[in-house]
Amino acid sequence: MSNAILQRSDVGSTGHGQTLGGLFNVLLRLPLMLLDLMIDWQQRSEDRATMTRLSDDQMHDIGLTREELMTMAGKSHWSRHN
């Protein structure tokens, strides 16, 4: 069955063949994309928890104040921007 879908996605440069092939590729990549997103969220959560434990010297070394670090650490795990 997958061969039929793959062959059908190669049909012409226009029409439904490309659409099905593109959709098929997205569906194949979707689980990995979701896993990558969850790993990214987990890493952000861990990084923000680590920020709350930095010493004054460490904060000074990276050029941030305690207030700036606490603001960043308080963001949601899905929030991308610092």
Phi and psi restraints in degrees (value plus and minus 20) as a CYANA .aco file:
   2 SER   PHI     -85.6   -45.6
   2 SER   PSI     -52.6   -12.6
   3 ASN   PHI     -83.3   -43.3
   3 ASN   PSI     -59.6   -19.6
   4 ALA   PHI     -83.9   -43.9
   4 ALA   PSI     -60.3   -20.3
   5 ILE   PHI     -87.0   -47.0
   5 ILE   PSI     -63.9   -23.9
   6 LEU   PHI     -84.1   -44.1
   6 LEU   PSI     -62.1   -22.1
   7 GLN   PHI     -85.4   -45.4
   7 GLN   PSI     -58.8   -18.8
   8 ARG   PHI     -87.4   -47.4
   8 ARG   PSI     -51.3   -11.3
   9 SER   PHI     -91.3   -51.3
   9 SER   PSI     -37.2     2.8
  10 ASP   PHI    -107.6   -67.6
  10 ASP   PSI     -21.5    18.5
  11 VAL   PHI     -92.5   -52.5
  11 VAL   PSI      95.0   135.0
  12 GLY   PHI      37.1    77.1
  12 GLY   PSI     153.8   193.8
  13 SER   PHI    -117.7   -77.7
  13 SER   PSI     -24.8    15.2
  14 THR   PHI    -153.4  -113.4
  14 THR   PSI     149.7   189.7
  15 GLY   PHI      76.6   116.6
  15 GLY   PSI    -186.0  -146.0
  16 HIS   PHI     -95.5   -55.5
  16 HIS   PSI     -40.0     0.0
  17 GLY   PHI     -78.0   -38.0
  17 GLY   PSI     -67.5   -27.5
  18 GLN   PHI     -87.5   -47.5
  18 GLN   PSI     -58.5   -18.5
  19 THR   PHI     -82.3   -42.3
  19 THR   PSI     -65.1   -25.1
  20 LEU   PHI     -85.8   -45.8
  20 LEU   PSI     -60.1   -20.1
  21 GLY   PHI     -83.9   -43.9
  21 GLY   PSI     -62.2   -22.2
  22 GLY   PHI     -84.9   -44.9
  22 GLY   PSI     -62.8   -22.8
  23 LEU   PHI     -84.6   -44.6
  23 LEU   PSI     -62.3   -22.3
  24 PHE   PHI     -80.1   -40.1
  24 PHE   PSI     -64.3   -24.3
  25 ASN   PHI     -83.9   -43.9
  25 ASN   PSI     -61.4   -21.4
  26 VAL   PHI     -83.1   -43.1
  26 VAL   PSI     -64.4   -24.4
  27 LEU   PHI     -84.4   -44.4
  27 LEU   PSI     -53.6   -13.6
  28 LEU   PHI     -88.4   -48.4
  28 LEU   PSI     -57.2   -17.2
  29 ARG   PHI    -104.3   -64.3
  29 ARG   PSI     -39.4     0.6
  30 LEU   PHI     -74.3   -34.3
  30 LEU   PSI     -68.3   -28.3
  31 PRO   PHI     -79.9   -39.9
  31 PRO   PSI     -59.4   -19.4
  32 LEU   PHI     -89.3   -49.3
  32 LEU   PSI     -56.7   -16.7
  33 MET   PHI     -84.0   -44.0
  33 MET   PSI     -62.7   -22.7
  34 LEU   PHI     -86.4   -46.4
  34 LEU   PSI     -61.0   -21.0
  35 LEU   PHI     -82.6   -42.6
  35 LEU   PSI     -64.1   -24.1
  36 ASP   PHI     -80.5   -40.5
  36 ASP   PSI     -60.7   -20.7
  37 LEU   PHI     -84.0   -44.0
  37 LEU   PSI     -64.4   -24.4
  38 MET   PHI     -85.5   -45.5
  38 MET   PSI     -58.1   -18.1
  39 ILE   PHI     -84.1   -44.1
  39 ILE   PSI     -61.8   -21.8
  40 ASP   PHI     -81.5   -41.5
  40 ASP   PSI     -65.1   -25.1
  41 TRP   PHI     -81.3   -41.3
  41 TRP   PSI     -62.9   -22.9
  42 GLN   PHI     -82.6   -42.6
  42 GLN   PSI     -62.6   -22.6
  43 GLN   PHI     -83.7   -43.7
  43 GLN   PSI     -63.2   -23.2
  44 ARG   PHI     -80.6   -40.6
  44 ARG   PSI     -62.9   -22.9
  45 SER   PHI     -81.1   -41.1
  45 SER   PSI     -64.4   -24.4
  46 GLU   PHI     -86.4   -46.4
  46 GLU   PSI     -61.7   -21.7
  47 ASP   PHI     -81.4   -41.4
  47 ASP   PSI     -62.3   -22.3
  48 ARG   PHI     -89.6   -49.6
  48 ARG   PSI     -53.7   -13.7
  49 ALA   PHI     -87.1   -47.1
  49 ALA   PSI     -58.9   -18.9
  50 THR   PHI     -83.8   -43.8
  50 THR   PSI     -57.0   -17.0
  51 MET   PHI     -77.1   -37.1
  51 MET   PSI     -55.9   -15.9
  52 THR   PHI     -89.6   -49.6
  52 THR   PSI     -35.0     5.0
  53 ARG   PHI    -124.2   -84.2
  53 ARG   PSI     -13.0    27.0
  54 LEU   PHI     -90.8   -50.8
  54 LEU   PSI     123.5   163.5
  55 SER   PHI     -98.5   -58.5
  55 SER   PSI     147.9   187.9
  56 ASP   PHI     -79.8   -39.8
  56 ASP   PSI     -59.2   -19.2
  57 ASP   PHI     -84.6   -44.6
  57 ASP   PSI     -61.3   -21.3
  58 GLN   PHI     -85.6   -45.6
  58 GLN   PSI     -60.9   -20.9
  59 MET   PHI     -82.0   -42.0
  59 MET   PSI     -63.6   -23.6
  60 HIS   PHI     -81.1   -41.1
  60 HIS   PSI     -61.1   -21.1
  61 ASP   PHI     -80.2   -40.2
  61 ASP   PSI     -56.8   -16.8
  62 ILE   PHI    -113.9   -73.9
  62 ILE   PSI     -21.3    18.7
  63 GLY   PHI      57.9    97.9
  63 GLY   PSI       9.9    49.9
  64 LEU   PHI    -143.5  -103.5
  64 LEU   PSI     131.1   171.1
  65 THR   PHI    -110.0   -70.0
  65 THR   PSI     146.0   186.0
  66 ARG   PHI     -80.5   -40.5
  66 ARG   PSI     -60.0   -20.0
  67 GLU   PHI     -82.0   -42.0
  67 GLU   PSI     -63.9   -23.9
  68 GLU   PHI     -83.3   -43.3
  68 GLU   PSI     -62.4   -22.4
  69 LEU   PHI     -84.7   -44.7
  69 LEU   PSI     -61.3   -21.3
  70 MET   PHI     -87.2   -47.2
  70 MET   PSI     -54.9   -14.9
  71 THR   PHI     -83.1   -43.1
  71 THR   PSI     -66.5   -26.5
  72 MET   PHI     -86.0   -46.0
  72 MET   PSI     -60.5   -20.5
  73 ALA   PHI     -87.7   -47.7
  73 ALA   PSI     -45.7    -5.7
  74 GLY   PHI    -101.6   -61.6
  74 GLY   PSI     -24.9    15.1
  75 LYS   PHI     -94.1   -54.1
  75 LYS   PSI     135.4   175.4
  76 SER   PHI     -86.6   -46.6
  76 SER   PSI     135.4   175.4
  77 HIS   PHI     -83.3   -43.3
  77 HIS   PSI     -44.5    -4.5
  78 TRP   PHI    -108.2   -68.2
  78 TRP   PSI     -29.4    10.6
  79 SER   PHI     -94.3   -54.3
  79 SER   PSI      99.9   139.9
  80 ARG   PHI    -104.4   -64.4
  80 ARG   PSI     -55.0   -15.0
  81 HIS   PHI    -107.1   -67.1
  81 HIS   PSI     119.8   159.8
